[in-house]
Amino acid sequence: MMVLMGSYSIVTLIEKKNLRYELAQNGYEKFINEFTSTKMAKGTKAVYEEILSNSSK
């Protein structure tokens, strides 16, 4: 059943240009909002701080 769902999804995307565009646009906007250099730097800093705080215990 899982294969049929996947196949149906691909066929739907092939047939519906507007849906493809909408999904692509949503993905692009999420990428732009979620993966800024500031957020990535803060996340990296948090990981290093966690590692350093655990290594001194």
Jmol script that loads the backbone (N, CA, C; Angstrom):
load data "model"
ATOM      1  N   MET A   1       0.823  -1.195   0.000  1.00  0.00           N
ATOM      2  CA  MET A   1       0.000   0.000   0.000  1.00  0.00           C
ATOM      3  C   MET A   1       0.867   1.259   0.000  1.00  0.00           C
ATOM      4  N   MET A   2       2.015   1.213   0.698  1.00  0.00           N
ATOM      5  CA  MET A   2       2.892   2.369   0.778  1.00  0.00           C
ATOM      6  C   MET A   2       3.401   2.764  -0.605  1.00  0.00           C
ATOM      7  N   VAL A   3       3.719   1.792  -1.454  1.00  0.00           N
ATOM      8  CA  VAL A   3       4.218   2.072  -2.798  1.00  0.00           C
ATOM      9  C   VAL A   3       3.150   2.780  -3.623  1.00  0.00           C
ATOM     10  N   LEU A   4       1.914   2.350  -3.493  1.00  0.00           N
ATOM     11  CA  LEU A   4       0.831   2.990  -4.232  1.00  0.00           C
ATOM     12  C   LEU A   4       0.661   4.446  -3.815  1.00  0.00           C
ATOM     13  N   MET A   5       0.790   4.722  -2.532  1.00  0.00           N
ATOM     14  CA  MET A   5       0.682   6.100  -2.058  1.00  0.00           C
ATOM     15  C   MET A   5       1.795   6.949  -2.658  1.00  0.00           C
ATOM     16  N   GLY A   6       3.029   6.427  -2.663  1.00  0.00           N
ATOM     17  CA  GLY A   6       4.157   7.154  -3.228  1.00  0.00           C
ATOM     18  C   GLY A   6       3.974   7.386  -4.710  1.00  0.00           C
ATOM     19  N   SER A   7       3.521   6.371  -5.425  1.00  0.00           N
ATOM     20  CA  SER A   7       3.293   6.501  -6.863  1.00  0.00           C
ATOM     21  C   SER A   7       2.205   7.523  -7.144  1.00  0.00           C
ATOM     22  N   TYR A   8       1.166   7.487  -6.354  1.00  0.00           N
ATOM     23  CA  TYR A   8       0.074   8.442  -6.529  1.00  0.00           C
ATOM     24  C   TYR A   8       0.583   9.860  -6.315  1.00  0.00           C
ATOM     25  N   SER A   9       1.428  10.049  -5.330  1.00  0.00           N
ATOM     26  CA  SER A   9       1.959  11.375  -5.038  1.00  0.00           C
ATOM     27  C   SER A   9       2.796  11.900  -6.197  1.00  0.00           C
ATOM     28  N   ILE A  10       3.609  11.054  -6.783  1.00  0.00           N
ATOM     29  CA  ILE A  10       4.437  11.462  -7.917  1.00  0.00           C
ATOM     30  C   ILE A  10       3.562  11.815  -9.108  1.00  0.00           C
ATOM     31  N   VAL A  11       2.565  10.991  -9.388  1.00  0.00           N
ATOM     32  CA  VAL A  11       1.656  11.263 -10.499  1.00  0.00           C
ATOM     33  C   VAL A  11       0.931  12.585 -10.264  1.00  0.00           C
ATOM     34  N   THR A  12       0.486  12.808  -9.050  1.00  0.00           N
ATOM     35  CA  THR A  12      -0.200  14.059  -8.720  1.00  0.00           C
ATOM     36  C   THR A  12       0.706  15.255  -8.996  1.00  0.00           C
ATOM     37  N   LEU A  13       1.965  15.165  -8.583  1.00  0.00           N
ATOM     38  CA  LEU A  13       2.886  16.273  -8.824  1.00  0.00           C
ATOM     39  C   LEU A  13       3.166  16.469 -10.311  1.00  0.00           C
ATOM     40  N   ILE A  14       3.237  15.383 -11.057  1.00  0.00           N
ATOM     41  CA  ILE A  14       3.444  15.492 -12.500  1.00  0.00           C
ATOM     42  C   ILE A  14       2.262  16.195 -13.149  1.00  0.00           C
ATOM     43  N   GLU A  15       1.074  15.856 -12.720  1.00  0.00           N
ATOM     44  CA  GLU A  15      -0.136  16.390 -13.339  1.00  0.00           C
ATOM     45  C   GLU A  15      -0.493  17.808 -12.895  1.00  0.00           C
ATOM     46  N   LYS A  16      -0.074  18.219 -11.707  1.00  0.00           N
ATOM     47  CA  LYS A  16      -0.519  19.505 -11.150  1.00  0.00           C
ATOM     48  C   LYS A  16       0.639  20.477 -11.007  1.00  0.00           C
ATOM     49  N   LYS A  17       0.808  21.291 -12.037  1.00  0.00           N
ATOM     50  CA  LYS A  17       1.894  22.265 -12.062  1.00  0.00           C
ATOM     51  C   LYS A  17       1.795  23.253 -10.891  1.00  0.00           C
ATOM     52  N   ASN A  18       0.591  23.704 -10.582  1.00  0.00           N
ATOM     53  CA  ASN A  18       0.420  24.667  -9.487  1.00  0.00           C
ATOM     54  C   ASN A  18       0.835  24.082  -8.144  1.00  0.00           C
ATOM     55  N   LEU A  19       0.544  22.812  -7.919  1.00  0.00           N
ATOM     56  CA  LEU A  19       0.934  22.154  -6.677  1.00  0.00           C
ATOM     57  C   LEU A  19       2.450  22.044  -6.596  1.00  0.00           C
ATOM     58  N   ARG A  20       3.101  21.693  -7.706  1.00  0.00           N
ATOM     59  CA  ARG A  20       4.570  21.630  -7.732  1.00  0.00           C
ATOM     60  C   ARG A  20       5.162  22.981  -7.373  1.00  0.00           C
ATOM     61  N   TYR A  21       4.624  24.031  -7.976  1.00  0.00           N
ATOM     62  CA  TYR A  21       5.117  25.377  -7.716  1.00  0.00           C
ATOM     63  C   TYR A  21       4.923  25.751  -6.245  1.00  0.00           C
ATOM     64  N   GLU A  22       3.741  25.468  -5.708  1.00  0.00           N
ATOM     65  CA  GLU A  22       3.445  25.814  -4.317  1.00  0.00           C
ATOM     66  C   GLU A  22       4.382  25.086  -3.355  1.00  0.00           C
ATOM     67  N   LEU A  23       4.599  23.789  -3.580  1.00  0.00           N
ATOM     68  CA  LEU A  23       5.503  23.028  -2.719  1.00  0.00           C
ATOM     69  C   LEU A  23       6.933  23.549  -2.812  1.00  0.00           C
ATOM     70  N   ALA A  24       7.364  23.868  -4.024  1.00  0.00           N
ATOM     71  CA  ALA A  24       8.710  24.402  -4.210  1.00  0.00           C
ATOM     72  C   ALA A  24       8.853  25.752  -3.513  1.00  0.00           C
ATOM     73  N   GLN A  25       7.868  26.603  -3.661  1.00  0.00           N
ATOM     74  CA  GLN A  25       7.908  27.934  -3.039  1.00  0.00           C
ATOM     75  C   GLN A  25       7.925  27.809  -1.519  1.00  0.00           C
ATOM     76  N   ASN A  26       7.097  26.931  -0.975  1.00  0.00           N
ATOM     77  CA  ASN A  26       7.077  26.727   0.479  1.00  0.00           C
ATOM     78  C   ASN A  26       8.412  26.207   0.987  1.00  0.00           C
ATOM     79  N   GLY A  27       9.001  25.269   0.257  1.00  0.00           N
ATOM     80  CA  GLY A  27      10.309  24.742   0.645  1.00  0.00           C
ATOM     81  C   GLY A  27      11.386  25.810   0.610  1.00  0.00           C
ATOM     82  N   TYR A  28      11.358  26.638  -0.415  1.00  0.00           N
ATOM     83  CA  TYR A  28      12.336  27.717  -0.540  1.00  0.00           C
ATOM     84  C   TYR A  28      12.190  28.716   0.611  1.00  0.00           C
ATOM     85  N   GLU A  29      10.959  29.100   0.908  1.00  0.00           N
ATOM     86  CA  GLU A  29      10.729  30.051   1.997  1.00  0.00           C
ATOM     87  C   GLU A  29      11.165  29.477   3.340  1.00  0.00           C
ATOM     88  N   LYS A  30      10.894  28.209   3.565  1.00  0.00           N
ATOM     89  CA  LYS A  30      11.329  27.573   4.817  1.00  0.00           C
ATOM     90  C   LYS A  30      12.848  27.578   4.903  1.00  0.00           C
ATOM     91  N   PHE A  31      13.511  27.252   3.803  1.00  0.00           N
ATOM     92  CA  PHE A  31      14.968  27.258   3.781  1.00  0.00           C
ATOM     93  C   PHE A  31      15.508  28.645   4.102  1.00  0.00           C
ATOM     94  N   ILE A  32      14.965  29.662   3.458  1.00  0.00           N
ATOM     95  CA  ILE A  32      15.430  31.036   3.670  1.00  0.00           C
ATOM     96  C   ILE A  32      15.223  31.472   5.121  1.00  0.00           C
ATOM     97  N   ASN A  33      14.098  31.084   5.713  1.00  0.00           N
ATOM     98  CA  ASN A  33      13.784  31.494   7.085  1.00  0.00           C
ATOM     99  C   ASN A  33      14.484  30.661   8.151  1.00  0.00           C
ATOM    100  N   GLU A  34      14.681  29.392   7.900  1.00  0.00           N
ATOM    101  CA  GLU A  34      15.221  28.489   8.922  1.00  0.00           C
ATOM    102  C   GLU A  34      16.743  28.374   8.898  1.00  0.00           C
ATOM    103  N   PHE A  35      17.353  28.588   7.772  1.00  0.00           N
ATOM    104  CA  PHE A  35      18.776  28.320   7.644  1.00  0.00           C
ATOM    105  C   PHE A  35      19.584  29.579   7.359  1.00  0.00           C
ATOM    106  N   THR A  36      19.296  30.635   8.114  1.00  0.00           N
ATOM    107  CA  THR A  36      20.079  31.856   7.972  1.00  0.00           C
ATOM    108  C   THR A  36      21.453  31.636   8.604  1.00  0.00           C
ATOM    109  N   SER A  37      22.416  32.432   8.201  1.00  0.00           N
ATOM    110  CA  SER A  37      23.756  32.283   8.768  1.00  0.00           C
ATOM    111  C   SER A  37      23.737  32.569  10.268  1.00  0.00           C
ATOM    112  N   THR A  38      22.902  33.501  10.709  1.00  0.00           N
ATOM    113  CA  THR A  38      22.809  33.814  12.135  1.00  0.00           C
ATOM    114  C   THR A  38      22.286  32.620  12.927  1.00  0.00           C
ATOM    115  N   LYS A  39      21.213  31.997  12.442  1.00  0.00           N
ATOM    116  CA  LYS A  39      20.654  30.833  13.145  1.00  0.00           C
ATOM    117  C   LYS A  39      21.632  29.668  13.140  1.00  0.00           C
ATOM    118  N   MET A  40      22.320  29.472  12.031  1.00  0.00           N
ATOM    119  CA  MET A  40      23.284  28.375  11.945  1.00  0.00           C
ATOM    120  C   MET A  40      24.446  28.621  12.920  1.00  0.00           C
ATOM    121  N   ALA A  41      24.923  29.859  12.996  1.00  0.00           N
ATOM    122  CA  ALA A  41      26.011  30.196  13.915  1.00  0.00           C
ATOM    123  C   ALA A  41      25.581  30.007  15.368  1.00  0.00           C
ATOM    124  N   LYS A  42      24.366  30.452  15.703  1.00  0.00           N
ATOM    125  CA  LYS A  42      23.864  30.278  17.067  1.00  0.00           C
ATOM    126  C   LYS A  42      23.736  28.804  17.423  1.00  0.00           C
ATOM    127  N   GLY A  43      23.251  28.001  16.476  1.00  0.00           N
ATOM    128  CA  GLY A  43      23.121  26.564  16.718  1.00  0.00           C
ATOM    129  C   GLY A  43      24.471  25.900  16.923  1.00  0.00           C
ATOM    130  N   THR A  44      25.446  26.279  16.117  1.00  0.00           N
ATOM    131  CA  THR A  44      26.798  25.723  16.247  1.00  0.00           C
ATOM    132  C   THR A  44      27.405  26.127  17.583  1.00  0.00           C
ATOM    133  N   LYS A  45      27.234  27.386  17.953  1.00  0.00           N
ATOM    134  CA  LYS A  45      27.751  27.873  19.234  1.00  0.00           C
ATOM    135  C   LYS A  45      27.128  27.099  20.392  1.00  0.00           C
ATOM    136  N   ALA A  46      25.828  26.861  20.322  1.00  0.00           N
ATOM    137  CA  ALA A  46      25.131  26.131  21.385  1.00  0.00           C
ATOM    138  C   ALA A  46      25.683  24.712  21.532  1.00  0.00           C
ATOM    139  N   VAL A  47      25.980  24.082  20.408  1.00  0.00           N
ATOM    140  CA  VAL A  47      26.546  22.719  20.458  1.00  0.00           C
ATOM    141  C   VAL A  47      27.914  22.748  21.139  1.00  0.00           C
ATOM    142  N   TYR A  48      28.764  23.686  20.740  1.00  0.00           N
ATOM    143  CA  TYR A  48      30.088  23.790  21.364  1.00  0.00           C
ATOM    144  C   TYR A  48      29.986  24.096  22.852  1.00  0.00           C
ATOM    145  N   GLU A  49      29.101  24.989  23.217  1.00  0.00           N
ATOM    146  CA  GLU A  49      28.931  25.318  24.634  1.00  0.00           C
ATOM    147  C   GLU A  49      28.464  24.108  25.446  1.00  0.00           C
ATOM    148  N   GLU A  50      27.571  23.329  24.855  1.00  0.00           N
ATOM    149  CA  GLU A  50      27.094  22.111  25.527  1.00  0.00           C
ATOM    150  C   GLU A  50      28.233  21.116  25.713  1.00  0.00           C
ATOM    151  N   ILE A  51      29.019  20.938  24.676  1.00  0.00           N
ATOM    152  CA  ILE A  51      30.148  20.009  24.758  1.00  0.00           C
ATOM    153  C   ILE A  51      31.141  20.479  25.814  1.00  0.00           C
ATOM    154  N   LEU A  52      31.468  21.763  25.799  1.00  0.00           N
ATOM    155  CA  LEU A  52      32.433  22.284  26.761  1.00  0.00           C
ATOM    156  C   LEU A  52      31.909  22.209  28.192  1.00  0.00           C
ATOM    157  N   SER A  53      30.639  22.447  28.393  1.00  0.00           N
ATOM    158  CA  SER A  53      30.097  22.396  29.758  1.00  0.00           C
ATOM    159  C   SER A  53      30.074  20.960  30.265  1.00  0.00           C
ATOM    160  N   ASN A  54      29.886  20.001  29.402  1.00  0.00           N
ATOM    161  CA  ASN A  54      29.875  18.589  29.814  1.00  0.00           C
ATOM    162  C   ASN A  54      31.290  18.063  30.022  1.00  0.00           C
ATOM    163  N   SER A  55      32.257  18.598  29.321  1.00  0.00           N
ATOM    164  CA  SER A  55      33.624  18.095  29.458  1.00  0.00           C
ATOM    165  C   SER A  55      34.290  18.580  30.732  1.00  0.00           C
ATOM    166  N   SER A  56      33.805  19.652  31.330  1.00  0.00           N
ATOM    167  CA  SER A  56      34.412  20.168  32.561  1.00  0.00           C
ATOM    168  C   SER A  56      33.814  19.550  33.822  1.00  0.00           C
ATOM    169  N   LYS A  57      32.857  18.660  33.673  1.00  0.00           N
ATOM    170  CA  LYS A  57      32.206  18.029  34.839  1.00  0.00           C
ATOM    171  C   LYS A  57      32.928  16.780  35.244  1.00  0.00           C
TER     172      LYS A  57
END
end "model"
wireframe off; spacefill off
backbone 0.3
color backbone group
